[in-house]
């Protein structure tokens, strides 16, 4: 018998912590043997099912740091009841599903999963463990029901159309180069994965062009004897206005190509994602990039088009960090002190300016967070606002950080 793929060391740690926290927090509410996980043990379960006599007071669960997920799931078009994110040591470790019903029979539950998903290595290993534990489990296990197989095939055919209309929630991250956007997005995606929530990531900035356009530009540069280095190298040192690709008719054409490619990439990657979509760079970043590295004014049509290309953010996060911290983190030849200092000044200007009409429907404004905190702390702050838009993050909110 082919063994199932074992969980990773990190999964084992997080899942066992989730189980232990559920047992501790729900001790006074659980029915006998009220926590259900895989017959193979807690480390094999992506969540913990908790069967209780009475539902615990949500305020109590919030007090111990748990986050309610029902509202977030409803906004994603996936109605749920009694689902909570478990937080331990300032980090999301897993999910608990609460139900005020009797715990189902483990054999009946396994057989139903086999009819729904098929009898794979995991199901066969669980069946064997149930037999060891004294349960009567039929052999062989039932196969996946034919109508479910047919429905799955139809679902695959309809997946592109369903994906295009499926609800999404955008978390937009912004901040100077070196503020920790990519690190934070990775931590957020990890937390969403541990919660079993659909998620995706979009990383794109003006200037990222398709391979075809890139080859064409290189050919033109070679033919004219120009340097084949990206213009970003010079622009990052304050020399954008000296570049031929930033001036006159050529400059306008090139900006048009850059913004068009940017808008297409954003749309394509956004539609390819589902659930909670984390944008590693969002509107402020697009504007700062075009103004600083393409020598454009804030009122330029290209800047406005780039901003409109990005979807509204349900949670708009700005990571604030001092220039010296950014430079210490981003030790690259391209981004130096001139670029970082001017980026910081532009971000401060945008954060202080009245909200544009395009941004007014996206929450209460940017959540400005201290980027020197740990990624786990910042991710928990962001998730807190995401699951409960009316709540402030555990540490600092935009209106608090400004002071």
Secondary structure in CASP SS format (residue, H / E / C, confidence):
PFRMAT SS
TARGET T0000
AUTHOR 0000-0000-0000
METHOD secondary structure of the structure
MODEL  1
X C 1.00
X C 1.00
X C 1.00
X C 1.00
X C 1.00
X C 1.00
X C 1.00
X C 1.00
X H 1.00
X H 1.00
X H 1.00
X H 1.00
X H 1.00
X H 1.00
X H 1.00
X H 1.00
X H 1.00
X H 1.00
X H 1.00
X H 1.00
X H 1.00
X H 1.00
X H 1.00
X H 1.00
X H 1.00
X C 1.00
X C 1.00
X C 1.00
X C 1.00
X E 1.00
X E 1.00
X E 1.00
X E 1.00
X E 1.00
X E 1.00
X E 1.00
X C 1.00
X C 1.00
X C 1.00
X C 1.00
X C 1.00
X H 1.00
X H 1.00
X H 1.00
X C 1.00
X C 1.00
X C 1.00
X E 1.00
X E 1.00
X E 1.00
X E 1.00
X E 1.00
X C 1.00
X C 1.00
X C 1.00
X C 1.00
X C 1.00
X H 1.00
X H 1.00
X H 1.00
X H 1.00
X H 1.00
X H 1.00
X C 1.00
X C 1.00
X C 1.00
X E 1.00
X E 1.00
X C 1.00
X H 1.00
X H 1.00
X H 1.00
X H 1.00
X H 1.00
X H 1.00
X C 1.00
X C 1.00
X C 1.00
X C 1.00
X C 1.00
X C 1.00
X C 1.00
X E 1.00
X E 1.00
X E 1.00
X E 1.00
X E 1.00
X E 1.00
X C 1.00
X C 1.00
X E 1.00
X E 1.00
X E 1.00
X E 1.00
X E 1.00
X E 1.00
X E 1.00
X E 1.00
X E 1.00
X C 1.00
X C 1.00
X C 1.00
X C 1.00
X C 1.00
X C 1.00
X H 1.00
X H 1.00
X H 1.00
X H 1.00
X H 1.00
X H 1.00
X H 1.00
X H 1.00
X H 1.00
X H 1.00
X H 1.00
X H 1.00
X C 1.00
X C 1.00
X C 1.00
X H 1.00
X H 1.00
X H 1.00
X H 1.00
X H 1.00
X H 1.00
X H 1.00
X H 1.00
X H 1.00
X H 1.00
X H 1.00
X H 1.00
X C 1.00
X C 1.00
X C 1.00
X C 1.00
X C 1.00
X C 1.00
X C 1.00
X C 1.00
X C 1.00
X C 1.00
X C 1.00
X C 1.00
X C 1.00
X H 1.00
X H 1.00
X H 1.00
X H 1.00
X H 1.00
X H 1.00
X H 1.00
X H 1.00
X H 1.00
X H 1.00
X H 1.00
X H 1.00
X H 1.00
X H 1.00
X H 1.00
X H 1.00
X H 1.00
X H 1.00
X H 1.00
X H 1.00
X C 1.00
X C 1.00
X E 1.00
X E 1.00
X E 1.00
X E 1.00
X E 1.00
X E 1.00
X E 1.00
X C 1.00
X C 1.00
X C 1.00
X C 1.00
X C 1.00
X C 1.00
X H 1.00
X H 1.00
X H 1.00
X H 1.00
X H 1.00
X H 1.00
X H 1.00
X H 1.00
X H 1.00
X H 1.00
X H 1.00
X H 1.00
X H 1.00
X H 1.00
X C 1.00
X C 1.00
X C 1.00
X C 1.00
X E 1.00
X E 1.00
X E 1.00
X E 1.00
X C 1.00
X C 1.00
X C 1.00
X C 1.00
X C 1.00
X C 1.00
X C 1.00
X C 1.00
X H 1.00
X H 1.00
X H 1.00
X H 1.00
X H 1.00
X H 1.00
X H 1.00
X H 1.00
X H 1.00
X H 1.00
X H 1.00
X H 1.00
X H 1.00
X H 1.00
X C 1.00
X C 1.00
X C 1.00
X C 1.00
X C 1.00
X C 1.00
X C 1.00
X H 1.00
X H 1.00
X H 1.00
X H 1.00
X C 1.00
X C 1.00
X C 1.00
X C 1.00
X H 1.00
X H 1.00
X H 1.00
X C 1.00
X H 1.00
X H 1.00
X H 1.00
X C 1.00
X H 1.00
X H 1.00
X H 1.00
X H 1.00
X H 1.00
X H 1.00
X H 1.00
X H 1.00
X H 1.00
X H 1.00
X H 1.00
X H 1.00
X H 1.00
X H 1.00
X H 1.00
X H 1.00
X H 1.00
X H 1.00
X H 1.00
X H 1.00
X H 1.00
X H 1.00
X H 1.00
X H 1.00
X C 1.00
X C 1.00
X C 1.00
X E 1.00
X E 1.00
X E 1.00
X E 1.00
X E 1.00
X C 1.00
X C 1.00
X C 1.00
X H 1.00
X H 1.00
X H 1.00
X H 1.00
X H 1.00
X H 1.00
X H 1.00
X H 1.00
X H 1.00
X H 1.00
X H 1.00
X C 1.00
X C 1.00
X C 1.00
X C 1.00
X C 1.00
X C 1.00
X C 1.00
X H 1.00
X H 1.00
X H 1.00
X H 1.00
X H 1.00
X H 1.00
X H 1.00
X H 1.00
X H 1.00
X C 1.00
X C 1.00
X C 1.00
X C 1.00
X C 1.00
X E 1.00
X E 1.00
X E 1.00
X E 1.00
X E 1.00
X E 1.00
X C 1.00
X C 1.00
X H 1.00
X H 1.00
X H 1.00
X H 1.00
X H 1.00
X H 1.00
X H 1.00
X C 1.00
X C 1.00
X C 1.00
X C 1.00
X C 1.00
X C 1.00
X C 1.00
X H 1.00
X H 1.00
X H 1.00
X H 1.00
X H 1.00
X H 1.00
X H 1.00
X H 1.00
X H 1.00
X H 1.00
X H 1.00
X H 1.00
X H 1.00
X H 1.00
X H 1.00
X H 1.00
X C 1.00
X C 1.00
X C 1.00
X C 1.00
X H 1.00
X H 1.00
X H 1.00
X C 1.00
X C 1.00
X C 1.00
X C 1.00
X C 1.00
X C 1.00
X C 1.00
X E 1.00
X E 1.00
X E 1.00
X E 1.00
X C 1.00
X C 1.00
X C 1.00
X C 1.00
X H 1.00
X H 1.00
X H 1.00
X H 1.00
X H 1.00
X H 1.00
X H 1.00
X H 1.00
X H 1.00
X H 1.00
X H 1.00
X H 1.00
X H 1.00
X C 1.00
X C 1.00
X C 1.00
X C 1.00
X C 1.00
X C 1.00
X C 1.00
X C 1.00
X C 1.00
X C 1.00
X H 1.00
X H 1.00
X H 1.00
X H 1.00
X C 1.00
X C 1.00
END
